[in-house]
Amino acid sequence: MSVFPRISLKPDVTEYLKSVFLNKEVLAAVGHQEADRRFQMLLTCLSHPPSYTCVRASTHLATLEEVRHSLREELKKQICGPSAEEASVQILSHPQVSDVLLLPVDGPRPVTQLSSEVVVGAQCGSAVLRGAHVFAPGIVASPKCKTQRHAVGSQGIYLCLSTVPDPLSSLCQSCMPSSLCFAFLSSDMKVGDRVSVFSDLQGRCTRGATSFQGNKAFVGNGVAEMGRSSIFCTDKAARGVGVRMVEPLYRSPSFDGVLPSLAFLQNLPSVVVGHVLGPQPGERILDMCAAPGGKTCHIAALMGDQGEVVALDRIRNKIDRIRQNAQMLHLQSIKAYCFNSTRAASTDPAQETEGPPFPPESFDRVLLDAPCSGLGQRPNMANTWSLKEICSYPPLQRKLFQAAVRLLKKGGVLVYSTCTVTLAENEEQVAWALDTFPCLTLQPQDPHIGSEGMLGAGLSPEQLRLLQRFSPELSWDQTETTTPLPCRADRDTIGFFIAKFLKN
């Protein structure tokens, strides 16, 4: 059910995407009307969350059934009231992916909006739709306190902060770090107040505002855990939950601190990638763009932590995150390095250093989960990137691809994946790779639970069938909650793409 407007994109980006989904090959196959319907469905479904939460179980530490039992007991603790003891938490196994548990999301729910409003940035709003609370580091403005001279009107008419002389407000505007995720509060909020939370779809709300009439979307109601002075008027940035969601529009469990070593939140296609790569105990495997390490850790777990998984990323603090995840999941086979993967292949075949760059043909398998435009992420109500930014990724992806082929042993497997929906970053990259590297051949994928590749890159029907594209727009309007969850889970995903190659 559509409750949000279509994803907000810059006009030239919208036209670019439309040209992708209405390319000549697609039009010849399905006609203009069906191609346009799919494109419109894509824009709509991207702004809505999937109908389930996907959890990857750490089956290297416990059986799937043990993780399911422990998870059920932990989530029952989130249910308050006298019925908590008898509460039923539905947790289902995926029929084809052996380490995945699925939890239904209840929504959209009939939630009544309140007069007191909190406006959060689009990123924060998306997190709320996936089960998160509003954390204090995301809050950058709040209403004036009741003790101030200018009171909030009883009918919800608020004065703009910039027009009211208010020393407290001035202090709060100046003391917040600029790197924080934006959130804007527009009611006279104190601890314990019930507030409605809205997502600022286009990032137009001014920091420090006390009201916002721009483009926003209601995501649910919550209870304030902090007052204005606790959030803003301190020397250090506030920590912890700022607004606890009690009536979200989409209700799904909060996983904050829940079984961190046994239950790992991960989108279903991202879990599929690890299985498609097919790591085996004792192998040496490279994850070229590894942060934050979800796929890296999955690879190590699938190997039974026997072998070596090398993780590379350009950003140092992301490497720390990979190491933290590996430690949390009790994985010893992961070695993480801060390094530019485009330069990961050494020109010296005799190099013997442990870290990068590595001699050619050093790895049995390589995962290139490439940096991409991310246009398949859900929920995503707004994307402010320019067309130039969207189109900047294919050249980088090809540089990474060249390094990956050099580093892969003969007879080795290369898996290329993205979380975007464009042809240029997906099927066209496959066509380029097959033409550029005669040693590469496409391979079947197991499991193959998505759709085949998209027409438009000149690939043959046989080649398209070997690709795996997760296309929620193809059946988003058919994923009613009456359909059993395991049956709709494979269709109601983020937009994602996977290709598997063998180096002959």
LUMVO-311213 format. One record per residue (C-alpha): x, y, z. Coordinates in nm, 2 decimals, always signed. Each point is the difference from the previous one (the first is absolute). Example, Ala and Ser with C-alpha at 12.3 -4.5 7.8 and 13.67 -1.06 7.14 Angstrom:
# LUMVO-311213
+--------+--------+--------+
:     c1 :     c2 :     c3 :
+--------+--------+--------+
:  +1.23 :  -0.45 :  +0.78 :
:  +0.14 :  +0.34 :  -0.07 :
+--------+--------+--------+
# end
This chain:
# LUMVO-311213
+--------+--------+--------+
:     c1 :     c2 :     c3 :
+--------+--------+--------+
:  +0.00 :  +0.00 :  +0.00 :
:  +0.13 :  +0.34 :  -0.10 :
:  +0.01 :  +0.25 :  +0.29 :
:  +0.30 :  +0.21 :  -0.10 :
:  +0.06 :  +0.20 :  -0.31 :
:  +0.24 :  -0.13 :  -0.26 :
:  +0.37 :  +0.04 :  +0.07 :
:  +0.10 :  +0.36 :  -0.06 :
:  +0.28 :  +0.02 :  -0.26 :
:  +0.15 :  +0.29 :  -0.20 :
:  -0.19 :  +0.03 :  -0.33 :
:  +0.30 :  -0.10 :  -0.22 :
:  +0.06 :  -0.31 :  +0.22 :
:  -0.37 :  -0.09 :  -0.04 :
:  +0.03 :  +0.03 :  -0.38 :
:  +0.32 :  -0.20 :  +0.00 :
:  -0.16 :  -0.28 :  +0.19 :
:  -0.31 :  +0.01 :  -0.22 :
:  +0.23 :  -0.04 :  -0.31 :
:  +0.15 :  -0.31 :  +0.17 :
:  -0.33 :  -0.17 :  +0.08 :
:  -0.15 :  +0.10 :  -0.34 :
:  +0.30 :  -0.10 :  -0.22 :
:  -0.06 :  -0.14 :  -0.34 :
:  +0.05 :  -0.37 :  +0.10 :
:  -0.25 :  +0.03 :  +0.28 :
:  -0.25 :  +0.18 :  -0.22 :
:  +0.03 :  -0.27 :  -0.26 :
:  -0.06 :  -0.27 :  +0.25 :
:  -0.28 :  +0.14 :  +0.22 :
:  -0.13 :  +0.31 :  -0.17 :
:  -0.01 :  +0.36 :  +0.11 :
:  -0.29 :  -0.02 :  +0.24 :
:  +0.14 :  -0.29 :  +0.20 :
:  +0.36 :  +0.15 :  +0.00 :
:  -0.14 :  +0.33 :  +0.13 :
:  -0.21 :  -0.18 :  +0.27 :
:  +0.31 :  -0.18 :  +0.13 :
:  +0.19 :  +0.33 :  +0.01 :
:  -0.28 :  +0.17 :  +0.20 :
:  -0.01 :  -0.29 :  +0.23 :
:  +0.37 :  +0.02 :  +0.06 :
:  -0.03 :  +0.37 :  +0.10 :
:  -0.28 :  -0.09 :  +0.24 :
:  +0.14 :  -0.31 :  +0.16 :
:  +0.34 :  +0.16 :  +0.07 :
:  -0.16 :  +0.24 :  +0.25 :
:  -0.16 :  -0.29 :  +0.19 :
:  +0.17 :  -0.26 :  +0.23 :
:  -0.01 :  -0.37 :  -0.08 :
:  -0.27 :  -0.20 :  +0.17 :
:  +0.24 :  -0.19 :  +0.22 :
:  +0.33 :  +0.03 :  +0.20 :
:  +0.28 :  -0.24 :  -0.12 :
:  +0.24 :  -0.14 :  +0.26 :
:  +0.31 :  -0.20 :  -0.08 :
:  +0.06 :  -0.26 :  +0.27 :
:  +0.35 :  -0.07 :  +0.11 :
:  -0.02 :  -0.37 :  -0.07 :
:  +0.37 :  -0.04 :  +0.06 :
:  -0.08 :  +0.06 :  +0.37 :
:  -0.34 :  -0.16 :  +0.04 :
:  -0.26 :  -0.19 :  -0.20 :
:  -0.27 :  +0.20 :  -0.18 :
:  -0.26 :  -0.14 :  +0.24 :
:  +0.20 :  +0.11 :  +0.30 :
:  +0.04 :  +0.35 :  -0.14 :
:  -0.37 :  +0.01 :  -0.07 :
:  -0.09 :  -0.10 :  +0.35 :
:  +0.24 :  +0.25 :  +0.16 :
:  -0.12 :  +0.27 :  -0.23 :
:  -0.37 :  -0.07 :  +0.08 :
:  +0.07 :  +0.02 :  +0.38 :
:  +0.19 :  +0.33 :  -0.04 :
:  -0.26 :  +0.17 :  -0.22 :
:  -0.28 :  -0.11 :  +0.24 :
:  +0.17 :  +0.23 :  +0.26 :
:  -0.09 :  +0.30 :  -0.22 :
:  -0.37 :  -0.07 :  +0.04 :
:  -0.13 :  +0.18 :  +0.30 :
:  -0.31 :  -0.06 :  +0.21 :
:  -0.18 :  -0.30 :  +0.15 :
:  -0.01 :  -0.20 :  -0.32 :
:  +0.38 :  +0.00 :  -0.04 :
:  +0.04 :  -0.35 :  +0.13 :
:  -0.24 :  -0.14 :  -0.26 :
:  +0.12 :  +0.22 :  -0.28 :
:  +0.07 :  -0.18 :  -0.33 :
:  +0.30 :  +0.12 :  -0.21 :
:  -0.02 :  -0.14 :  -0.35 :
:  +0.34 :  -0.10 :  -0.13 :
:  +0.02 :  -0.20 :  -0.32 :
:  +0.28 :  -0.18 :  -0.18 :
:  +0.07 :  +0.08 :  -0.36 :
:  -0.07 :  -0.31 :  -0.21 :
:  +0.32 :  +0.04 :  -0.22 :
:  +0.25 :  +0.20 :  +0.20 :
:  +0.11 :  -0.22 :  +0.29 :
:  +0.12 :  +0.27 :  +0.24 :
:  -0.29 :  +0.26 :  -0.04 :
:  -0.28 :  +0.07 :  +0.23 :
:  -0.30 :  +0.22 :  -0.10 :
:  -0.21 :  +0.22 :  +0.23 :
:  -0.32 :  +0.15 :  -0.14 :
:  -0.03 :  +0.38 :  +0.01 :
:  -0.34 :  +0.13 :  +0.11 :
:  -0.10 :  +0.29 :  -0.22 :
:  -0.11 :  +0.24 :  -0.11 :
:  -0.20 :  +0.03 :  +0.33 :
:  -0.28 :  +0.24 :  +0.08 :
:  +0.18 :  +0.25 :  +0.22 :
:  -0.16 :  +0.33 :  +0.09 :
:  +0.23 :  +0.30 :  -0.04 :
:  +0.05 :  +0.23 :  +0.31 :
:  +0.02 :  +0.37 :  +0.01 :
:  +0.36 :  +0.00 :  +0.13 :
:  +0.24 :  -0.07 :  -0.29 :
:  +0.36 :  -0.12 :  -0.02 :
:  +0.15 :  +0.03 :  -0.35 :
:  +0.31 :  -0.22 :  -0.07 :
:  +0.23 :  -0.02 :  -0.29 :
:  -0.07 :  -0.25 :  -0.28 :
:  +0.27 :  -0.24 :  +0.11 :
:  -0.14 :  +0.00 :  +0.36 :
:  -0.35 :  -0.05 :  -0.13 :
:  +0.10 :  -0.30 :  -0.21 :
:  +0.16 :  -0.16 :  +0.30 :
:  -0.32 :  +0.05 :  +0.20 :
:  -0.19 :  -0.18 :  -0.27 :
:  +0.23 :  -0.30 :  +0.04 :
:  -0.06 :  -0.01 :  +0.38 :
:  +0.24 :  +0.25 :  +0.15 :
:  -0.06 :  +0.26 :  +0.26 :
:  +0.10 :  +0.37 :  -0.04 :
:  +0.34 :  +0.03 :  +0.15 :
:  +0.12 :  +0.32 :  +0.16 :
:  +0.31 :  +0.05 :  -0.23 :
:  -0.26 :  +0.03 :  -0.29 :
:  -0.18 :  +0.29 :  +0.17 :
:  +0.12 :  +0.35 :  -0.09 :
:  -0.29 :  +0.23 :  +0.10 :
:  -0.29 :  +0.01 :  +0.24 :
:  -0.29 :  +0.22 :  +0.11 :
:  +0.05 :  +0.27 :  +0.27 :
:  -0.07 :  -0.10 :  +0.35 :
:  -0.33 :  +0.10 :  +0.18 :
:  +0.20 :  +0.24 :  +0.23 :
:  +0.10 :  +0.22 :  -0.29 :
:  -0.18 :  +0.33 :  -0.07 :
:  -0.14 :  -0.11 :  -0.33 :
:  -0.24 :  -0.29 :  +0.06 :
:  -0.12 :  -0.26 :  -0.25 :
:  -0.35 :  +0.06 :  -0.11 :
:  -0.26 :  -0.26 :  +0.10 :
:  -0.11 :  -0.05 :  -0.36 :
:  +0.34 :  -0.10 :  -0.12 :
:  +0.10 :  +0.35 :  -0.13 :
:  +0.37 :  +0.04 :  +0.07 :
:  +0.24 :  +0.29 :  -0.04 :
:  +0.31 :  -0.04 :  -0.21 :
:  +0.32 :  -0.02 :  +0.21 :
:  +0.18 :  +0.25 :  -0.21 :
:  -0.26 :  +0.27 :  +0.07 :
:  -0.01 :  -0.04 :  +0.38 :
:  +0.28 :  +0.14 :  +0.23 :
:  +0.09 :  -0.31 :  +0.20 :
:  +0.34 :  -0.04 :  +0.16 :
:  -0.06 :  -0.37 :  +0.05 :
:  -0.09 :  -0.06 :  -0.36 :
:  +0.31 :  +0.20 :  -0.12 :
:  +0.22 :  -0.21 :  +0.22 :
:  -0.15 :  -0.33 :  -0.13 :
:  +0.04 :  +0.10 :  -0.36 :
:  +0.37 :  +0.07 :  +0.05 :
:  +0.10 :  -0.30 :  +0.21 :
:  -0.10 :  -0.29 :  -0.22 :
:  +0.26 :  -0.18 :  -0.21 :
:  -0.07 :  +0.04 :  -0.37 :
:  +0.06 :  -0.37 :  -0.07 :
:  -0.31 :  -0.12 :  +0.18 :
:  -0.30 :  -0.13 :  -0.19 :
:  -0.28 :  +0.27 :  +0.00 :
:  -0.31 :  -0.03 :  +0.20 :
:  -0.24 :  +0.30 :  +0.07 :
:  -0.24 :  +0.02 :  +0.29 :
:  -0.30 :  +0.22 :  -0.03 :
:  -0.21 :  -0.02 :  +0.32 :
:  +0.05 :  +0.10 :  +0.36 :
:  +0.18 :  -0.32 :  +0.08 :
:  +0.11 :  -0.12 :  +0.34 :
:  +0.08 :  -0.34 :  +0.14 :
:  -0.30 :  -0.23 :  -0.02 :
:  -0.19 :  +0.20 :  -0.26 :
:  -0.17 :  -0.19 :  -0.28 :
:  +0.10 :  +0.13 :  -0.34 :
:  -0.06 :  -0.09 :  -0.37 :
:  +0.31 :  -0.06 :  -0.20 :
:  +0.03 :  +0.13 :  -0.36 :
:  +0.28 :  -0.06 :  -0.25 :
:  +0.13 :  +0.31 :  -0.19 :
:  +0.00 :  -0.15 :  -0.35 :
:  +0.22 :  +0.26 :  -0.18 :
:  +0.22 :  +0.13 :  +0.28 :
:  -0.16 :  +0.34 :  -0.01 :
:  -0.07 :  +0.05 :  +0.37 :
:  +0.23 :  +0.26 :  +0.16 :
:  +0.21 :  -0.11 :  +0.29 :
:  -0.15 :  +0.15 :  +0.31 :
:  -0.35 :  +0.06 :  -0.14 :
:  -0.30 :  -0.03 :  +0.22 :
:  -0.24 :  -0.09 :  -0.28 :
:  +0.03 :  -0.14 :  -0.35 :
:  -0.26 :  +0.02 :  -0.27 :
:  +0.21 :  -0.16 :  -0.28 :
:  -0.02 :  -0.34 :  -0.16 :
:  -0.02 :  -0.26 :  +0.28 :
:  -0.14 :  -0.34 :  +0.07 :
:  -0.15 :  -0.14 :  +0.32 :
:  +0.18 :  -0.31 :  +0.14 :
:  -0.16 :  -0.05 :  +0.34 :
:  -0.04 :  +0.12 :  +0.36 :
:  +0.25 :  -0.02 :  +0.28 :
:  +0.08 :  +0.12 :  +0.35 :
:  +0.28 :  +0.25 :  +0.07 :
:  +0.28 :  -0.15 :  +0.20 :
:  +0.19 :  +0.33 :  +0.03 :
:  -0.09 :  +0.37 :  +0.03 :
:  +0.15 :  +0.28 :  -0.20 :
:  +0.27 :  +0.10 :  +0.25 :
:  +0.12 :  -0.36 :  +0.03 :
:  +0.03 :  -0.04 :  -0.37 :
:  +0.17 :  +0.33 :  -0.10 :
:  +0.13 :  +0.21 :  +0.29 :
:  +0.29 :  -0.21 :  +0.10 :
:  +0.37 :  +0.00 :  -0.09 :
:  -0.02 :  -0.35 :  -0.15 :
:  -0.25 :  -0.14 :  -0.25 :
:  -0.29 :  -0.18 :  +0.17 :
:  -0.01 :  -0.38 :  -0.02 :
:  -0.28 :  -0.26 :  +0.01 :
:  -0.36 :  +0.00 :  -0.10 :
:  -0.15 :  +0.35 :  -0.05 :
:  -0.35 :  -0.12 :  -0.10 :
:  -0.12 :  -0.35 :  +0.06 :
:  -0.24 :  -0.12 :  -0.26 :
:  -0.31 :  -0.15 :  +0.15 :
:  -0.24 :  +0.02 :  -0.29 :
:  +0.20 :  -0.03 :  -0.32 :
:  -0.18 :  +0.00 :  -0.33 :
:  +0.19 :  -0.32 :  -0.08 :
:  +0.06 :  -0.21 :  +0.31 :
:  +0.30 :  -0.23 :  +0.00 :
:  +0.23 :  -0.11 :  +0.28 :
:  +0.28 :  +0.22 :  +0.13 :
:  +0.33 :  -0.19 :  -0.01 :
:  +0.19 :  +0.25 :  +0.21 :
:  +0.22 :  -0.23 :  +0.21 :
:  -0.19 :  -0.31 :  -0.08 :
:  +0.22 :  -0.32 :  -0.04 :
:  +0.28 :  +0.19 :  -0.17 :
:  +0.21 :  -0.31 :  -0.06 :
:  -0.28 :  -0.22 :  -0.12 :
:  -0.25 :  +0.22 :  -0.20 :
:  +0.14 :  +0.23 :  -0.26 :
:  -0.23 :  +0.23 :  -0.19 :
:  +0.06 :  -0.02 :  -0.37 :
:  -0.21 :  +0.04 :  -0.31 :
:  -0.09 :  -0.33 :  -0.16 :
:  +0.19 :  +0.06 :  -0.33 :
:  +0.31 :  +0.09 :  +0.20 :
:  -0.02 :  -0.34 :  +0.17 :
:  -0.05 :  -0.17 :  -0.34 :
:  +0.33 :  +0.15 :  -0.12 :
:  +0.20 :  -0.20 :  +0.25 :
:  -0.16 :  -0.33 :  -0.10 :
:  +0.04 :  +0.07 :  -0.37 :
:  +0.38 :  +0.06 :  +0.06 :
:  +0.01 :  -0.35 :  +0.15 :
:  +0.30 :  +0.03 :  +0.23 :
:  +0.16 :  -0.33 :  +0.11 :
:  +0.21 :  -0.07 :  +0.31 :
:  +0.37 :  +0.06 :  -0.05 :
:  -0.04 :  +0.25 :  -0.29 :
:  +0.15 :  +0.35 :  -0.02 :
:  -0.27 :  +0.25 :  -0.09 :
:  +0.00 :  +0.37 :  -0.07 :
:  -0.28 :  +0.24 :  +0.08 :
:  +0.11 :  +0.31 :  -0.19 :
:  -0.25 :  +0.26 :  +0.13 :
:  -0.08 :  -0.15 :  +0.34 :
:  -0.13 :  +0.26 :  +0.24 :
:  -0.19 :  -0.03 :  +0.22 :
:  +0.08 :  -0.37 :  -0.01 :
:  -0.33 :  -0.18 :  -0.02 :
:  +0.09 :  -0.20 :  -0.31 :
:  +0.36 :  -0.04 :  +0.12 :
:  -0.12 :  -0.17 :  +0.32 :
:  -0.26 :  -0.21 :  -0.18 :
:  +0.28 :  -0.13 :  -0.23 :
:  +0.21 :  -0.09 :  +0.30 :
:  -0.30 :  -0.17 :  +0.17 :
:  -0.08 :  -0.20 :  -0.31 :
:  +0.36 :  -0.13 :  +0.00 :
:  -0.03 :  -0.11 :  +0.36 :
:  +0.26 :  +0.26 :  +0.08 :
:  +0.26 :  -0.22 :  -0.17 :
:  +0.21 :  +0.18 :  -0.26 :
:  +0.07 :  +0.37 :  -0.05 :
:  -0.23 :  +0.28 :  -0.09 :
:  +0.17 :  +0.32 :  -0.10 :
:  -0.21 :  +0.31 :  +0.03 :
:  +0.10 :  +0.33 :  -0.16 :
:  -0.15 :  +0.35 :  +0.03 :
:  +0.13 :  +0.35 :  -0.07 :
:  -0.14 :  +0.16 :  +0.32 :
:  +0.19 :  -0.08 :  +0.32 :
:  -0.29 :  +0.03 :  +0.25 :
:  -0.20 :  -0.24 :  -0.21 :
:  +0.29 :  -0.25 :  +0.04 :
:  -0.05 :  +0.03 :  +0.37 :
:  -0.37 :  -0.08 :  -0.05 :
:  +0.09 :  -0.32 :  -0.19 :
:  +0.23 :  -0.11 :  +0.28 :
:  -0.26 :  +0.07 :  +0.26 :
:  -0.26 :  -0.20 :  -0.19 :
:  +0.25 :  -0.29 :  -0.04 :
:  +0.08 :  +0.01 :  +0.37 :
:  -0.37 :  +0.01 :  +0.09 :
:  -0.07 :  -0.30 :  -0.21 :
:  +0.30 :  -0.19 :  +0.13 :
:  +0.17 :  -0.03 :  -0.34 :
:  +0.38 :  -0.04 :  -0.01 :
:  +0.06 :  -0.05 :  -0.37 :
:  -0.06 :  +0.37 :  -0.10 :
:  +0.29 :  +0.23 :  -0.08 :
:  -0.11 :  +0.36 :  -0.07 :
:  +0.22 :  +0.27 :  -0.16 :
:  -0.05 :  +0.36 :  -0.09 :
:  +0.08 :  +0.01 :  -0.37 :
:  -0.12 :  +0.11 :  -0.34 :
:  -0.12 :  -0.31 :  -0.17 :
:  +0.06 :  +0.14 :  -0.35 :
:  +0.37 :  -0.03 :  +0.09 :
:  -0.02 :  -0.34 :  +0.18 :
:  +0.18 :  -0.19 :  -0.28 :
:  +0.38 :  +0.03 :  +0.03 :
:  +0.22 :  +0.04 :  -0.30 :
:  +0.26 :  -0.22 :  +0.17 :
:  -0.09 :  -0.37 :  -0.02 :
:  +0.26 :  -0.08 :  +0.25 :
:  -0.13 :  +0.22 :  +0.27 :
:  -0.02 :  -0.18 :  +0.34 :
:  -0.15 :  +0.26 :  +0.24 :
:  -0.31 :  -0.11 :  +0.19 :
:  -0.22 :  +0.30 :  -0.09 :
:  -0.10 :  +0.18 :  -0.32 :
:  +0.09 :  +0.03 :  -0.27 :
:  -0.01 :  -0.37 :  -0.08 :
:  +0.17 :  -0.20 :  -0.28 :
:  -0.22 :  -0.09 :  -0.30 :
:  -0.21 :  -0.31 :  +0.04 :
:  +0.01 :  +0.00 :  +0.38 :
:  -0.36 :  -0.08 :  +0.08 :
:  -0.23 :  -0.30 :  -0.05 :
:  -0.31 :  +0.22 :  +0.00 :
:  -0.06 :  +0.37 :  -0.03 :
:  -0.31 :  +0.20 :  +0.11 :
:  -0.03 :  +0.34 :  -0.17 :
:  -0.30 :  +0.15 :  +0.17 :
:  +0.06 :  +0.32 :  -0.18 :
:  -0.06 :  +0.36 :  +0.11 :
:  -0.31 :  +0.11 :  -0.19 :
:  -0.28 :  +0.26 :  -0.03 :
:  -0.21 :  -0.20 :  +0.26 :
:  -0.32 :  +0.07 :  -0.19 :
:  -0.14 :  -0.34 :  +0.11 :
:  +0.00 :  +0.08 :  +0.38 :
:  -0.33 :  -0.01 :  +0.18 :
:  -0.16 :  +0.19 :  +0.16 :
:  +0.14 :  +0.31 :  -0.17 :
:  -0.24 :  +0.29 :  -0.03 :
:  +0.25 :  +0.24 :  -0.15 :
:  +0.33 :  +0.00 :  -0.19 :
:  +0.17 :  +0.34 :  -0.05 :
:  +0.28 :  -0.13 :  -0.22 :
:  +0.06 :  +0.16 :  -0.34 :
:  +0.01 :  -0.20 :  -0.32 :
:  +0.37 :  +0.07 :  -0.02 :
:  +0.04 :  -0.17 :  +0.34 :
:  -0.22 :  -0.29 :  -0.10 :
:  +0.21 :  -0.06 :  -0.32 :
:  +0.34 :  +0.03 :  +0.18 :
:  -0.01 :  -0.36 :  +0.12 :
:  +0.05 :  -0.22 :  -0.32 :
:  +0.36 :  +0.12 :  -0.06 :
:  +0.10 :  -0.08 :  +0.36 :
:  -0.18 :  -0.34 :  -0.02 :
:  +0.20 :  -0.09 :  -0.31 :
:  +0.33 :  +0.09 :  +0.17 :
:  -0.09 :  -0.22 :  +0.29 :
:  -0.11 :  -0.28 :  -0.24 :
:  +0.34 :  +0.01 :  -0.17 :
:  +0.18 :  -0.04 :  +0.33 :
:  -0.23 :  -0.28 :  +0.10 :
:  +0.07 :  -0.20 :  -0.32 :
:  +0.37 :  +0.04 :  +0.05 :
:  -0.01 :  -0.12 :  +0.36 :
:  -0.22 :  -0.30 :  -0.07 :
:  +0.16 :  -0.34 :  -0.05 :
:  -0.07 :  -0.20 :  -0.32 :
:  -0.31 :  -0.21 :  +0.08 :
:  -0.10 :  +0.25 :  +0.26 :
:  -0.34 :  +0.17 :  +0.05 :
:  -0.08 :  +0.37 :  -0.02 :
:  -0.34 :  +0.13 :  +0.12 :
:  -0.10 :  +0.36 :  -0.09 :
:  -0.29 :  +0.16 :  +0.18 :
:  -0.16 :  +0.34 :  +0.05 :
:  -0.31 :  +0.14 :  +0.18 :
:  -0.11 :  +0.21 :  -0.29 :
:  -0.24 :  -0.03 :  -0.29 :
:  +0.17 :  +0.16 :  -0.30 :
:  +0.12 :  -0.19 :  -0.30 :
:  +0.33 :  +0.19 :  -0.02 :
:  +0.11 :  -0.14 :  +0.34 :
:  -0.15 :  -0.35 :  -0.04 :
:  -0.07 :  -0.18 :  -0.33 :
:  +0.22 :  +0.24 :  -0.21 :
:  +0.29 :  -0.07 :  +0.23 :
:  -0.05 :  -0.37 :  -0.05 :
:  +0.00 :  +0.05 :  -0.38 :
:  +0.32 :  +0.21 :  +0.03 :
:  +0.17 :  -0.25 :  +0.22 :
:  -0.08 :  -0.29 :  -0.24 :
:  +0.13 :  +0.20 :  -0.29 :
:  +0.31 :  +0.13 :  +0.18 :
:  +0.11 :  -0.33 :  +0.18 :
:  -0.04 :  -0.30 :  -0.23 :
:  +0.11 :  -0.22 :  +0.30 :
:  -0.33 :  +0.08 :  +0.18 :
:  -0.32 :  -0.20 :  -0.05 :
:  -0.33 :  +0.04 :  +0.17 :
:  -0.10 :  -0.27 :  +0.25 :
:  -0.34 :  -0.12 :  +0.15 :
:  -0.08 :  +0.14 :  +0.34 :
:  -0.12 :  -0.20 :  +0.30 :
:  -0.23 :  +0.11 :  +0.14 :
:  -0.17 :  +0.18 :  -0.28 :
:  -0.31 :  +0.16 :  +0.16 :
:  -0.01 :  +0.33 :  -0.19 :
:  -0.10 :  +0.07 :  -0.35 :
:  +0.23 :  -0.03 :  -0.30 :
:  +0.20 :  +0.29 :  -0.14 :
:  -0.16 :  +0.30 :  -0.16 :
:  -0.03 :  +0.05 :  -0.37 :
:  +0.19 :  +0.29 :  -0.16 :
:  +0.37 :  -0.09 :  +0.02 :
:  +0.01 :  -0.22 :  -0.31 :
:  +0.05 :  -0.32 :  +0.20 :
:  -0.15 :  -0.33 :  -0.13 :
:  -0.30 :  -0.16 :  +0.17 :
:  +0.23 :  -0.28 :  +0.13 :
:  +0.23 :  +0.26 :  +0.16 :
:  -0.28 :  +0.19 :  +0.15 :
:  -0.13 :  -0.32 :  +0.17 :
:  +0.33 :  -0.04 :  +0.17 :
:  -0.02 :  +0.34 :  +0.16 :
:  -0.20 :  +0.08 :  +0.31 :
:  -0.18 :  +0.33 :  +0.03 :
:  -0.23 :  +0.07 :  +0.29 :
:  -0.28 :  +0.21 :  -0.15 :
:  -0.26 :  +0.10 :  +0.26 :
:  -0.19 :  +0.20 :  -0.26 :
:  -0.10 :  -0.31 :  -0.19 :
:  -0.24 :  -0.12 :  +0.27 :
:  -0.01 :  +0.27 :  +0.27 :
:  -0.37 :  +0.06 :  -0.06 :
:  -0.06 :  -0.38 :  +0.05 :
:  +0.18 :  -0.04 :  +0.33 :
:  -0.31 :  +0.02 :  +0.22 :
:  +0.04 :  -0.12 :  +0.36 :
:  -0.24 :  -0.28 :  -0.07 :
:  +0.27 :  -0.17 :  -0.20 :
:  +0.21 :  -0.23 :  +0.22 :
:  +0.32 :  +0.19 :  +0.09 :
:  +0.25 :  -0.26 :  -0.14 :
:  -0.18 :  +0.03 :  -0.33 :
:  +0.02 :  +0.37 :  -0.03 :
:  +0.34 :  +0.06 :  +0.17 :
:  +0.20 :  -0.07 :  -0.32 :
:  -0.20 :  +0.27 :  -0.19 :
:  -0.03 :  +0.27 :  +0.27 :
:  +0.36 :  +0.08 :  +0.03 :
:  +0.23 :  +0.30 :  -0.06 :
:  +0.12 :  +0.04 :  -0.36 :
:  +0.31 :  -0.21 :  -0.04 :
:  +0.22 :  -0.17 :  -0.27 :
:  +0.23 :  -0.30 :  +0.01 :
:  +0.22 :  -0.15 :  -0.28 :
:  +0.23 :  -0.30 :  +0.05 :
:  +0.31 :  -0.06 :  -0.22 :
:  +0.25 :  -0.29 :  -0.04 :
:  +0.36 :  +0.09 :  -0.10 :
:  +0.09 :  -0.27 :  -0.26 :
+--------+--------+--------+
# end
